[in-house]
Amino acid sequence: MKLVWSPDTALKAYIDTVKSCKNFQESSVAEFVSAMAAGWNAKLIVETWSRGGVIETSIGLDVASRYTGGRHVCIVPDNESRSEYVEDMEKTTGMSQEVVVGQPKEALGRLVGIDFLVADCRQSDFASILKVAKLGHRGAVLVCKNASSKAASGFGWRSVLEDESRLVRSVFLPVGKGLDIAYVAASRGGRNSGSGAGKSLWIKRMSTDSGEEFFIRRKLVGSSFDRKRLLHLFRHPILRGFFYTKKNQEESRAQERLLNKHQGEMKLVWSPETASKAYLDTIKFVSDNLQNSQLHSSTVAELISAMAAGWDAQLIVETWSQGGVTATSIGLAVASRHTGARHVCIVPDDQSRSEYVEAMQTAGMSPEVVVGEAEEALGGLMGIDFLVVDCRQNDFERILREAKLGRRGAVLVCKNASSVSASGFKWRGILEGESRLVRSKFLPVGQGLEIAYVATSGATSSSSGKGESRWIKRIDRRSGEEFVIRK
């Protein structure tokens, strides 16, 4: 199908739905459906609803339509359902909704080009609703919510799709009371030709981090559209974990470990699903526990939390002083829960300790606190995986020099870095001989973040093979595609 996935739009819609539905007990379906509708850039989003139903999914679809500029239509059976739906949506979103009153099968006849359709399996006629839907020429995504009961009743997607539509793939997800999702391609341009079978495609890629050149020969086997290629669309480091199956996650981790080994970079391995969970949990914790005046720093907290959790940090260290905000500390505490890590905060005096502990306990967290000069305290902390310092501290460079990093490498973060980024600060000037800078990045988040990915002596690579190239052959077991890579 020709719908094109946008992970950035999906991420934004997901997070906005989390915030909009924070007062509802069960919002996981709404968040997931919102991300799908926005990520696939749906221009006509249709759902069915009846009196007494929950409103969370509708809120999520409304959020998605704002990001795609699409039309969101809700079909209700009668005027009583319409009144209840409009009242609930206006109370939550503050915006008027497009509502069609009538039997779904009749109302769908007037809606042509549907990109995203959500039906409720508790409705007895949900299968017939799916049959009469007039899908868009780009294809469509069909979602059945509350699908747990239906999943055992012999329902099959192929039995409800019209002849002009082709089922690309379907999946049942244990989200909420079950989601049954089908990705459908319309016959006009949606069906793939097999003329490309057996042909090879050469692709040249240059690594912006290491300068290495990759020549990839991709051998096409069978249909040019397969599940593996579809999964490659879910490449955003935050959202990717929500759409991969467990097997795909394990394969992805294995590939990333292999890539790190060949490139001789740090041995910390990125876990997108853990990063996703920490990121979203931090949003909820920060919004629930910080005053409005402190919420501006939450974007830093969310990003740092995702990084610490995603890199599976086992020793997380930060510095803090009296009067500072605790948003970042909350994020690091959330990350430590997901990775089972030790989270240590270094404070200069007892007054700072009391203020910090009180603020964190209010948020329901109790990290380990060390009182003393940061340089001295770091002497007793061996194997740091993730270190956060504040550039407003005069001694932040000395703190970075004294840190005893883990053998797997480490991630070093300087927050409030806008001033130092313009003052000639350079990571290579403060890293010790046994540590090697893999790459660094300045991000304009909050008051600026300077981030360095560091490999220790055990993770450095031999230079004996510099300038040499070698060929690696890989076969995708699912699709049969052959990859021949010259590194």
Secondary structure, 3 states (H helix, E strand, C coil): CCCCCCHHHHHHHHHHHHHHCCCCCCCHHHHHHHHHHHHCCCCEEEEECCCCCCCHHHHHHHHHHHHHCCEEEEEECCHHHHHHHHHHHHHHHCCCCEEEECCHHHHHCCCEEECEEEEECCCCCHHHHHHHCEECCCCEEEEEECCHHHHCCCCCHHHCCCCCEEEEEEEEECCCCCEEEEEEEEHHHHCCCCCCCCCEEEEEEECCCCCCEEEEEEECCCCCCCHHHHHCCCCCCCCHHHHCCHHHHHHHHHHHHHHHHHHCCCCCCCCHHHHHHHHHHHHHHHHHHCCHHHHHHHHHHHHHHHHHHHCCCCEEEEECCCCCCCHHHHHHHHHHHHHCCEEEEEECCHHHHHHHHHHHHHCCCCCEEEECCHHHHHCCCEEECEEEEECCCCCHHHHHHHCEECCCCEEEEEECCHHHHCCCCCHHHCCCCCEEEEEEEEECCCCCEEEEEEEEHHHCCCCCCCCCCCEEEEECCCCCCEEEEEC
